[in-house]
């Protein structure tokens, strides 16, 4: 209890001292602060203290000799300063050496004249000498010095308080700006790649947004962006973005929905988030699009991706029609391929095979037992290849003018040999006039077709004639073209008959 009372007394004393300091600051005039001689208070003159209040001015001796004065001054300097009394000393009571007109060294008794250039009738103040400043400082009472220091401190406190108030105001303005920004919707842009999508005629892309805004509130909603990734408005915060469903293009295209998710932080309006959130929306084969995919795309189009529910319905119908047309086209292609495969499929009593796709529709066949001949168009005299089954251990000799182009082992004791003319060699030689064999003489159209078929359209007639064969008459390069093609396409399809 005692400590509490003493603390209260100390606080009261501190408050009183501060109030006194501020009050004294108001009382001290500019002349006093400048240490004007007319108002210097002294408390260290023993002679003044010894004088009685009723002493006449006539009792005071007008002057003292120099020795007496210096003795008095020495005694005064040895006396301690008093804190209990203050008196104003008149100019005529000051020692001679402290007078403004004291005798200066080398100038006799002539007074010192201040020749300061006056501004108008008012002379500029002169700077006191170091001794004068020292005397004035020594003659100022400690109490007054303390009051002056207290005044300076008070001024500093007031100035400091004003500075703190200004800084605090600035901080409050900044905090208010941040708070306002945290409650402002920000438009941001993400990256989107969707081939052929024009959201002005189709539907927009639904983006699922979940996360937490700057207020700490949970967010879960669907927003819609155009083909440039624009359309998202959110408060600053941290969010997860993903594609909710496919948009629908004007022609009914439905896209594959990516499963990727992107983490983003929204900080400012107009922020480009494409570096953190880019979605590639690919176009699948139209016949693979399901009813569920179309229904989901139509649902989001109706809820905000399209201009109206009616527009969303039109897009859904376009998507369904496109998918159905693709399914029908694929079915038709498969049916035709099946028919073509049946037409291409050939069989003998020992083996079966498929005519190469490149030959289909351009060749015909004849067979005799286990021998099968494939020839050009309806000209049986222009065979491309002849297939003959030979029992293992027996030899095979091709017809005159033909070359063995390859063989396939059936695994049942037979081997099928493929033979025929090397058209990539024979035809250029005929055109160059190097052979007179009538079998090797063909019209140009036929020659070109024979070369392209026996090489699988990998080389043109001109390439073979001018580059691979040329005029040297060598057949190796041309023969290899045909044998390589047949080894890759025809021979692998030859299988033993079930």
C-alpha positions as CSV (number, residue, x, y, z in Angstrom):
1,X,0.0,0.0,0.0
2,X,2.9,2.3,0.9
3,X,4.7,1.7,-2.4
4,X,1.5,2.4,-4.3
5,X,1.1,5.8,-2.4
6,X,4.7,6.7,-3.1
7,X,4.3,5.9,-6.8
8,X,1.3,8.2,-7.0
9,X,3.2,11.0,-5.3
10,X,6.1,10.6,-7.7
11,X,3.7,10.7,-10.7
12,X,2.1,13.9,-9.3
13,X,5.5,15.5,-8.8
14,X,6.6,14.6,-12.4
15,X,3.3,16.1,-13.7
16,X,3.8,19.3,-11.7
17,X,7.4,19.7,-12.9
18,X,6.4,19.3,-16.5
19,X,3.6,21.8,-16.1
20,X,6.0,24.3,-14.5
21,X,8.5,23.8,-17.3
22,X,5.8,24.6,-19.9
23,X,4.6,27.6,-17.9
24,X,8.2,29.0,-17.5
25,X,8.7,28.6,-21.3
26,X,5.9,31.1,-21.8
27,X,7.3,33.5,-19.3
28,X,10.9,33.6,-20.6
29,X,11.2,36.3,-23.2
30,X,13.4,36.2,-26.2
31,X,15.6,38.8,-24.5
32,X,16.1,36.5,-21.5
33,X,16.9,33.5,-23.7
34,X,19.5,35.6,-25.5
35,X,21.0,36.4,-22.0
36,X,20.3,40.1,-22.2
37,X,22.5,42.0,-19.6
38,X,19.5,44.1,-18.4
39,X,17.8,41.0,-16.9
40,X,20.5,38.8,-15.5
41,X,19.7,37.4,-12.1
42,X,22.5,36.9,-9.7
43,X,22.6,35.1,-6.4
44,X,26.3,34.8,-5.9
45,X,27.1,38.4,-4.7
46,X,27.5,38.4,-0.9
47,X,27.5,42.2,-0.8
48,X,24.0,42.4,-2.3
49,X,22.7,39.8,0.1
50,X,24.1,41.7,3.0
51,X,22.3,44.9,2.1
52,X,19.2,45.6,4.0
53,X,15.9,46.3,2.3
54,X,15.7,49.9,3.7
55,X,19.2,51.0,2.6
56,X,19.2,54.3,0.6
57,X,20.8,54.6,-2.8
58,X,22.9,57.4,-1.4
59,X,24.6,55.0,1.0
60,X,26.1,53.1,-1.9
61,X,29.5,54.3,-2.8
62,X,29.6,55.4,-6.5
63,X,32.8,53.6,-7.3
64,X,35.6,51.4,-6.0
65,X,39.2,51.3,-7.0
66,X,40.4,48.5,-9.1
67,X,42.1,46.6,-6.4
68,X,39.1,46.6,-4.1
69,X,36.9,45.5,-7.0
70,X,39.1,42.6,-7.9
71,X,39.3,41.5,-4.3
72,X,35.5,41.6,-4.1
73,X,35.3,39.6,-7.4
74,X,37.6,37.0,-6.1
75,X,35.6,36.5,-3.0
76,X,32.4,36.4,-5.0
77,X,33.8,33.7,-7.3
78,X,34.6,31.6,-4.2
79,X,31.1,31.8,-2.9
80,X,28.6,29.0,-3.8
81,X,25.6,29.9,-6.0
82,X,22.4,30.2,-4.1
83,X,19.1,28.6,-5.2
84,X,16.9,30.5,-2.8
85,X,16.8,34.1,-4.0
86,X,16.9,36.2,-7.2
87,X,17.6,39.9,-7.7
88,X,18.0,42.0,-10.8
89,X,21.4,43.8,-11.0
90,X,21.4,47.3,-12.6
91,X,24.0,48.2,-15.1
92,X,25.6,50.7,-12.7
93,X,26.2,48.1,-10.1
94,X,28.2,45.8,-12.4
95,X,32.0,45.8,-12.0
96,X,33.9,48.1,-14.3
97,X,35.4,45.3,-16.3
98,X,32.0,43.9,-17.1
99,X,30.7,47.3,-18.2
100,X,29.8,47.7,-21.9
101,X,32.2,50.8,-21.8
102,X,35.1,49.3,-20.0
103,X,38.6,50.2,-20.8
104,X,40.1,48.2,-23.5
105,X,43.8,47.3,-23.7
106,X,45.8,49.9,-25.6
107,X,42.8,52.3,-25.9
108,X,43.0,54.1,-22.6
109,X,39.7,55.0,-21.0
110,X,37.9,55.5,-24.3
111,X,34.7,53.4,-24.5
112,X,34.4,50.6,-27.0
113,X,32.3,51.8,-29.9
114,X,30.2,49.4,-31.8
115,X,30.4,50.4,-35.5
116,X,27.9,47.9,-36.7
117,X,26.2,49.1,-39.9
118,X,22.6,49.9,-38.9
119,X,19.5,48.8,-40.9
120,X,17.4,51.9,-40.7
121,X,17.7,53.3,-37.2
122,X,18.1,49.9,-35.5
123,X,21.7,48.6,-35.2
124,X,22.4,44.9,-35.6
125,X,23.2,43.1,-32.4
126,X,26.9,42.4,-31.8
127,X,28.2,39.0,-30.9
128,X,29.4,38.9,-27.2
129,X,33.0,38.0,-26.4
130,X,33.8,34.7,-25.0
131,X,34.4,36.2,-21.5
132,X,31.1,38.0,-21.6
133,X,29.3,34.8,-22.6
134,X,31.1,33.0,-19.7
135,X,30.1,35.7,-17.2
136,X,26.5,35.7,-18.3
137,X,26.3,31.9,-18.1
138,X,27.9,32.0,-14.6
139,X,25.5,34.7,-13.4
140,X,22.4,32.7,-14.6
141,X,20.8,30.9,-11.7
142,X,20.6,27.0,-11.9
143,X,16.9,27.2,-11.6
144,X,16.6,29.4,-14.6
145,X,18.9,27.1,-16.6
146,X,16.8,24.1,-15.5
147,X,13.6,25.9,-16.6
148,X,15.2,26.7,-20.0
149,X,16.2,23.1,-20.5
150,X,12.8,22.0,-19.5
151,X,11.3,24.3,-22.1
152,X,13.5,23.0,-24.8
153,X,12.5,19.5,-23.8
154,X,8.9,20.4,-23.9
155,X,9.2,21.9,-27.4
156,X,11.0,18.7,-28.5
157,X,8.2,16.6,-27.0
158,X,5.5,18.7,-28.7
159,X,7.4,18.4,-32.1
160,X,7.9,14.7,-31.5
161,X,4.2,14.3,-30.7
162,X,3.3,16.0,-33.9
163,X,5.7,13.8,-35.9
164,X,4.3,10.7,-34.3
165,X,0.7,11.8,-35.1
166,X,1.6,12.4,-38.7
167,X,3.3,9.0,-39.0
168,X,0.4,7.3,-37.3
169,X,-2.0,9.0,-39.7
170,X,0.1,7.7,-42.6
171,X,0.1,4.2,-41.2
172,X,-3.7,4.4,-40.8
173,X,-4.1,5.5,-44.4
174,X,-2.0,2.6,-45.6
175,X,-3.9,0.1,-43.5
176,X,-7.2,1.5,-44.8
177,X,-5.9,1.2,-48.4
178,X,-4.9,-2.4,-47.8
179,X,-8.2,-3.2,-46.2
180,X,-10.1,-1.6,-49.1
181,X,-8.0,-3.5,-51.6
182,X,-8.7,-6.8,-49.7
183,X,-12.5,-6.2,-50.2
184,X,-12.2,-5.3,-53.9
185,X,-13.0,-7.8,-56.7
186,X,-10.0,-8.5,-58.9
187,X,-10.2,-9.3,-62.6
188,X,-7.6,-11.9,-63.5
189,X,-6.6,-13.9,-66.6
190,X,-5.6,-17.6,-67.0
191,X,-4.2,-19.5,-69.9
192,X,-6.5,-21.5,-72.2
193,X,-5.8,-23.5,-75.4
194,X,-9.0,-24.9,-77.1
195,X,-8.6,-25.3,-80.9
196,X,-11.5,-23.9,-82.9
197,X,-13.4,-22.4,-79.9
198,X,-15.0,-19.1,-80.3
199,X,-17.0,-18.3,-77.2
200,X,-19.0,-15.5,-78.9
201,X,-20.8,-18.2,-80.9
202,X,-20.2,-21.2,-78.7
203,X,-20.3,-21.6,-74.9
204,X,-17.7,-20.3,-72.4
205,X,-15.3,-22.6,-70.4
206,X,-16.6,-23.4,-66.9
207,X,-13.8,-23.0,-64.3
208,X,-14.3,-24.5,-60.8
209,X,-12.8,-22.2,-58.1
210,X,-12.2,-23.3,-54.5
211,X,-10.1,-21.7,-51.7
212,X,-10.0,-18.9,-49.2
213,X,-10.2,-15.2,-49.7
214,X,-8.4,-12.4,-47.8
215,X,-11.2,-12.3,-45.2
216,X,-10.7,-16.0,-44.4
217,X,-14.0,-16.9,-46.0
218,X,-14.2,-20.2,-47.9
219,X,-14.9,-19.9,-51.6
220,X,-16.4,-22.6,-53.9
221,X,-18.0,-21.5,-57.1
222,X,-18.0,-21.9,-60.9
223,X,-16.8,-19.0,-63.1
224,X,-16.7,-18.8,-66.9
225,X,-13.8,-17.7,-69.1
226,X,-13.6,-17.1,-72.8
227,X,-11.1,-18.6,-75.3
228,X,-8.5,-16.1,-74.0
229,X,-8.9,-17.0,-70.4
230,X,-10.7,-13.8,-69.3
231,X,-13.8,-13.6,-67.1
232,X,-12.6,-14.5,-63.6
233,X,-13.3,-11.9,-60.8
234,X,-12.4,-12.8,-57.2
235,X,-11.3,-11.1,-53.9
236,X,-7.6,-11.4,-53.2
237,X,-6.7,-14.8,-51.7
238,X,-5.4,-18.3,-52.4
239,X,-7.4,-20.5,-54.8
240,X,-7.4,-23.8,-56.7
241,X,-8.6,-23.7,-60.3
242,X,-9.8,-26.6,-62.5
243,X,-11.9,-27.1,-65.6
244,X,-15.4,-28.3,-64.6
245,X,-16.7,-29.4,-68.0
246,X,-16.2,-29.0,-71.7
247,X,-17.4,-26.0,-73.6
248,X,-19.4,-26.5,-76.8
249,X,-18.2,-24.9,-80.0
250,X,-20.7,-23.6,-82.6
251,X,-20.2,-26.7,-84.8
252,X,-21.0,-29.0,-81.9
253,X,-17.4,-29.8,-81.0
254,X,-17.0,-31.2,-77.4
255,X,-13.6,-31.2,-75.8
256,X,-11.7,-33.5,-73.5
257,X,-11.7,-32.1,-70.0
258,X,-8.2,-31.9,-68.5
259,X,-7.7,-33.3,-65.0
260,X,-5.0,-30.9,-64.0
261,X,-5.5,-28.3,-61.2
262,X,-3.7,-25.0,-60.6
263,X,-2.8,-23.2,-57.3
264,X,-2.9,-19.4,-57.7
265,X,-2.6,-16.4,-55.4
266,X,-4.6,-13.3,-56.4
267,X,-3.0,-10.0,-55.3
268,X,-4.0,-7.3,-57.8
269,X,-6.5,-6.3,-60.4
270,X,-5.6,-7.3,-64.0
271,X,-3.2,-10.0,-62.8
272,X,-2.0,-12.5,-65.5
273,X,-2.0,-16.0,-64.0
274,X,-1.3,-17.9,-67.2
275,X,2.2,-18.8,-65.9
276,X,0.6,-20.6,-62.9
277,X,-2.7,-21.7,-64.5
278,X,-2.8,-22.8,-68.2
279,X,-5.2,-25.5,-69.4
280,X,-5.0,-27.4,-72.7
281,X,-8.4,-28.6,-73.9
282,X,-8.0,-31.1,-76.7
283,X,-10.4,-32.2,-79.4
284,X,-11.2,-36.0,-79.2
285,X,-12.4,-38.1,-82.1
286,X,-16.1,-37.1,-82.4
287,X,-17.3,-40.7,-82.4
288,X,-15.8,-41.2,-78.9
289,X,-17.8,-38.5,-77.3
290,X,-20.4,-39.9,-74.8
291,X,-23.9,-38.7,-73.9
292,X,-22.7,-37.9,-70.4
293,X,-20.0,-35.6,-71.7
294,X,-22.5,-33.7,-73.9
295,X,-25.1,-33.5,-71.1
296,X,-22.4,-32.0,-68.7
297,X,-21.3,-29.5,-71.2
298,X,-24.9,-28.5,-71.9
299,X,-25.6,-28.1,-68.2
300,X,-22.8,-25.6,-67.6
301,X,-23.6,-23.8,-70.8
302,X,-27.2,-23.3,-69.6
303,X,-26.0,-22.1,-66.1
304,X,-23.7,-19.4,-67.4
305,X,-21.6,-20.5,-70.3
306,X,-24.1,-19.5,-73.0
307,X,-26.2,-16.3,-73.5
308,X,-29.4,-18.1,-72.7
309,X,-30.9,-21.5,-72.0
310,X,-32.2,-21.6,-75.5
311,X,-28.7,-21.0,-76.9
312,X,-27.4,-23.8,-74.7
313,X,-30.0,-26.1,-76.0
314,X,-29.1,-25.4,-79.6
315,X,-25.4,-26.1,-78.8
316,X,-26.4,-29.4,-77.2
317,X,-28.3,-30.4,-80.3
318,X,-25.3,-29.5,-82.5
319,X,-23.0,-31.6,-80.3
320,X,-25.3,-34.6,-80.4
321,X,-25.7,-34.4,-84.2
322,X,-21.9,-34.1,-84.7
323,X,-21.2,-37.1,-82.5
324,X,-23.9,-39.2,-84.2
325,X,-22.6,-38.3,-87.7
326,X,-19.1,-39.3,-86.7
327,X,-20.3,-42.6,-85.2
328,X,-22.2,-43.4,-88.4
329,X,-19.2,-42.5,-90.6
330,X,-16.9,-44.8,-88.5
331,X,-19.4,-47.6,-88.8
332,X,-19.6,-47.2,-92.5
333,X,-15.8,-47.2,-92.8
334,X,-15.6,-50.4,-90.7
335,X,-18.2,-52.1,-92.8
336,X,-16.4,-51.2,-96.0
337,X,-13.1,-52.3,-94.6
338,X,-14.6,-55.6,-93.8
339,X,-15.9,-56.0,-97.3
340,X,-12.6,-54.9,-98.7
341,X,-10.8,-57.4,-96.5
342,X,-13.0,-60.2,-97.8
343,X,-12.3,-59.1,-101.3
344,X,-8.6,-58.9,-100.7
345,X,-8.5,-62.2,-98.9
346,X,-7.4,-65.1,-101.2
347,X,-7.0,-68.8,-100.4
348,X,-5.8,-72.0,-102.1
349,X,-5.9,-75.6,-100.8
350,X,-2.5,-75.1,-99.0
351,X,-2.3,-71.4,-98.0
352,X,-4.2,-68.1,-97.7
353,X,-3.1,-64.5,-98.0
354,X,-4.3,-60.9,-98.2
355,X,-3.8,-58.7,-101.3
356,X,-1.8,-55.6,-100.3
357,X,-4.0,-52.5,-99.7
358,X,-2.0,-50.5,-102.3
359,X,-3.0,-53.2,-104.9
360,X,-6.6,-53.5,-104.0
361,X,-8.9,-52.4,-106.8
362,X,-6.0,-52.3,-109.3
363,X,-5.2,-56.0,-109.6
364,X,-7.0,-59.3,-110.2
365,X,-6.0,-63.0,-109.6
366,X,-6.2,-66.4,-111.1
367,X,-5.3,-69.7,-109.4
368,X,-4.6,-73.2,-110.3
369,X,-4.4,-75.6,-107.3
370,X,-1.7,-74.2,-105.0
371,X,-0.5,-71.7,-107.6
372,X,-1.9,-68.1,-107.4
373,X,-1.1,-65.3,-109.8
374,X,-1.8,-61.6,-109.1
375,X,-1.8,-59.5,-112.3
376,X,-2.4,-55.9,-113.3
377,X,-6.0,-54.9,-113.9
378,X,-7.7,-57.3,-116.4
379,X,-4.4,-58.0,-118.3
380,X,-3.4,-61.5,-117.3
381,X,-0.3,-61.2,-119.4
382,X,1.1,-58.6,-117.0
383,X,1.7,-60.5,-113.7
384,X,3.0,-58.6,-110.7
385,X,3.8,-61.8,-108.7
386,X,3.2,-65.5,-109.0
387,X,2.9,-67.7,-105.8
388,X,3.9,-71.4,-106.0
389,X,3.8,-73.9,-103.0
390,X,6.8,-76.3,-103.1
391,X,7.3,-79.3,-100.8
392,X,10.3,-79.1,-98.6
393,X,13.3,-80.7,-100.2
394,X,12.2,-79.9,-103.7
395,X,13.7,-77.1,-105.8
396,X,11.9,-74.2,-107.4
397,X,12.8,-72.6,-110.7
398,X,10.9,-69.4,-111.8
399,X,9.5,-68.8,-115.3
400,X,11.7,-67.2,-117.9
401,X,12.3,-63.5,-117.3
402,X,11.1,-63.8,-113.7
403,X,13.1,-63.4,-110.5
404,X,12.6,-65.0,-107.1
405,X,11.3,-62.1,-105.0
406,X,10.9,-63.9,-101.7
407,X,9.6,-67.0,-99.9
408,X,7.3,-67.9,-96.9
409,X,7.6,-71.1,-95.0
410,X,4.1,-72.5,-94.1
411,X,5.3,-74.8,-91.3
412,X,3.4,-77.7,-92.7
413,X,6.1,-79.1,-94.9
414,X,5.6,-76.5,-97.7
415,X,7.2,-73.3,-98.7
416,X,5.5,-70.6,-100.9
417,X,7.9,-68.9,-103.4
418,X,7.1,-65.5,-104.9
419,X,8.5,-64.7,-108.3
420,X,7.9,-62.2,-111.1
421,X,9.5,-59.5,-113.3
422,X,11.6,-56.8,-111.6
423,X,9.6,-53.9,-113.0
424,X,11.6,-51.1,-111.4
425,X,14.5,-52.4,-113.6
426,X,12.8,-53.8,-116.7
427,X,10.6,-50.9,-117.4
428,X,13.4,-48.2,-117.4
429,X,15.5,-50.4,-119.6
430,X,12.7,-50.8,-122.1
431,X,12.1,-47.1,-122.2
432,X,15.9,-46.5,-122.7
433,X,15.9,-48.9,-125.7
434,X,18.2,-51.4,-124.0
435,X,15.9,-54.4,-124.5
436,X,13.8,-55.6,-127.5
437,X,11.9,-58.2,-125.5
438,X,8.3,-57.7,-126.4
439,X,7.2,-58.8,-122.9
440,X,9.2,-55.9,-121.6
441,X,7.5,-53.4,-123.8
442,X,4.7,-51.4,-122.1
443,X,2.8,-48.2,-122.7
444,X,4.0,-45.3,-120.5
445,X,1.0,-45.3,-118.3
446,X,1.3,-49.0,-117.7
447,X,5.0,-48.7,-117.0
448,X,4.5,-46.0,-114.4
449,X,1.8,-48.0,-112.6
450,X,3.8,-51.2,-112.6
451,X,6.8,-49.4,-111.0
452,X,4.7,-47.7,-108.4
453,X,2.7,-50.9,-107.4
454,X,5.8,-53.1,-107.1
455,X,7.5,-50.5,-104.8
456,X,4.3,-49.7,-102.8
457,X,4.2,-46.2,-104.1
458,X,7.4,-45.4,-102.3
459,X,9.2,-44.2,-105.4
460,X,8.0,-42.7,-108.7
461,X,8.9,-44.0,-112.1
462,X,11.1,-40.9,-112.8
463,X,13.0,-41.4,-109.6
464,X,13.8,-45.1,-110.4
465,X,14.6,-44.4,-114.0
466,X,16.9,-41.5,-113.5
467,X,18.4,-42.1,-110.1
468,X,18.2,-45.7,-109.0
469,X,18.8,-47.4,-112.3
470,X,20.0,-44.7,-114.7
471,X,21.9,-45.8,-117.8
472,X,24.4,-48.3,-116.2
473,X,22.0,-51.2,-116.7
474,X,22.5,-52.6,-113.1
475,X,19.4,-54.2,-111.6
476,X,20.6,-54.6,-108.0
477,X,19.1,-51.3,-106.6
478,X,15.8,-51.7,-108.5
479,X,15.4,-55.3,-107.5
480,X,16.0,-54.5,-103.8
481,X,13.2,-52.0,-103.9
482,X,10.7,-54.7,-105.0
483,X,11.9,-57.5,-102.8
484,X,12.0,-55.2,-99.8
485,X,8.4,-54.2,-100.3
486,X,7.0,-57.7,-100.9
487,X,9.0,-59.0,-97.9
488,X,7.3,-56.4,-95.7
489,X,3.8,-56.4,-97.0
490,X,2.8,-59.5,-99.0
491,X,4.9,-62.4,-97.6
492,X,3.9,-61.9,-93.9
493,X,0.3,-62.4,-94.8
494,X,0.8,-65.8,-96.3
495,X,-0.3,-68.5,-93.8
496,X,-1.0,-72.2,-94.0
497,X,-4.6,-73.1,-94.7
498,X,-6.7,-74.2,-91.7
